[in-house]
Amino acid sequence: MTIFEEMERYAEATGAPILRAAERPVFLAVLREAAPRRILDIGTAIGYSALLAVAHGAPEATAVTLEHDGRMADTAARFIARSPYAGRVELLRGDAGEILPHLSPGFDFVFIDAAKGQYPDYWDKVRPLLRERAVVVADNVLFRGLVQGDAFVEHRYRTMVYRLREYLALTALDQAFTTEIFEAGDGLAVSWRNRRP
Ligand SMILES: C[S@@+](CC[C@H](N)C(=O)[O-])C[C@H]1O[C@@H](n2cnc3c(N)ncnc32)[C@H](O)[C@@H]1O
């Protein structure tokens, strides 16, 4: 069994959140095209997306992954240590919004998958960290179909939905990026900066 199959089984058994099966083809297609060397993964959970990105990035790809939940980070650390990519994934514990301004720039692939209400803040903080050619993938941007259209949004989801709409507006209006929205799973936004022709 590969480390990924093991993590998928673990997630199924425990309910730990990992990239949905329906979203994996888009995620892998972006990685194939971008072939990133330096990856930033915001929202580690058990480390699935960080390891998947390193496994499908450039041959020497490395990743920095951010997680604020101590127990989740402990589980991720164990999976990462047992994986074939152990030396290539750095797990940073703490609030992503606080860590981001302290990272060295030079990322060419970023996966945003942490606090949905913070996506506009992540965008502002990630942007200066990007290489000239880079891609930013954000998960859950269509959040249960509530982000686009005029469906009634329950009070408890309202701020999150407004912030996800703001994220989509920020990426769409940013002249340096071309953004595509994929409806797979909970919705993925893929924002290319200087995409290869
Ligand atoms: C959907 S899961 C990430 C799944 C992971 N990207 C994957 O596909 O394998 C979201 C994770 O983000 C973490 N998270 C939420 N808010 C955060 C924050 N402000 N800073 C750091 N991590 C955060 C949660 O604890 C959770 O583990």
The ligand as a MOL file (V3000), in Angstrom:
LIG
                    3D

  0  0  0     0  0            999 V3000
M  V30 BEGIN CTAB
M  V30 COUNTS 27 29 0 0 0
M  V30 BEGIN ATOM
M  V30 1 C -9.3510 20.9500 4.6540 0
M  V30 2 S -8.0650 20.7310 5.7760 0 CHG=1
M  V30 3 C -6.6250 20.6620 4.7730 0
M  V30 4 C -6.5180 19.4370 3.9230 0
M  V30 5 C -5.1940 19.2940 3.1960 0
M  V30 6 N -4.8940 20.4990 2.4430 0
M  V30 7 C -5.2450 18.1260 2.2780 0
M  V30 8 O -5.8630 18.2370 1.1940 0
M  V30 9 O -4.6960 17.0730 2.6020 0 CHG=-1
M  V30 10 C -7.8790 22.3210 6.5080 0
M  V30 11 C -6.7920 22.3770 7.5640 0
M  V30 12 O -6.4790 23.7640 7.7840 0
M  V30 13 C -6.2090 23.9390 9.1530 0
M  V30 14 N -6.4090 25.3540 9.4610 0
M  V30 15 C -7.5860 26.0310 9.5690 0
M  V30 16 N -7.3680 27.3120 9.8670 0
M  V30 17 C -6.0210 27.4750 9.9570 0
M  V30 18 C -5.1800 28.5780 10.2400 0
M  V30 19 N -5.6990 29.7760 10.4910 0
M  V30 20 N -3.8510 28.3850 10.2360 0
M  V30 21 C -3.3250 27.1560 9.9800 0
M  V30 22 N -4.0690 26.0680 9.7060 0
M  V30 23 C -5.3970 26.2160 9.6910 0
M  V30 24 C -7.2110 23.0180 9.8480 0
M  V30 25 O -6.8080 22.7150 11.1520 0
M  V30 26 C -7.2330 21.8060 8.9020 0
M  V30 27 O -6.3250 20.8240 9.3250 0
M  V30 END ATOM
M  V30 BEGIN BOND
M  V30 1 1 1 2
M  V30 2 1 2 3
M  V30 3 1 2 10
M  V30 4 1 3 4
M  V30 5 1 4 5
M  V30 6 1 5 6
M  V30 7 1 5 7
M  V30 8 2 7 8
M  V30 9 1 7 9
M  V30 10 1 10 11
M  V30 11 1 11 12
M  V30 12 1 11 26
M  V30 13 1 12 13
M  V30 14 1 13 14
M  V30 15 1 13 24
M  V30 16 1 14 15
M  V30 17 1 14 23
M  V30 18 2 15 16
M  V30 19 1 16 17
M  V30 20 1 17 18
M  V30 21 2 17 23
M  V30 22 1 18 19
M  V30 23 2 18 20
M  V30 24 1 20 21
M  V30 25 2 21 22
M  V30 26 1 22 23
M  V30 27 1 24 25
M  V30 28 1 24 26
M  V30 29 1 26 27
M  V30 END BOND
M  V30 END CTAB
M  END
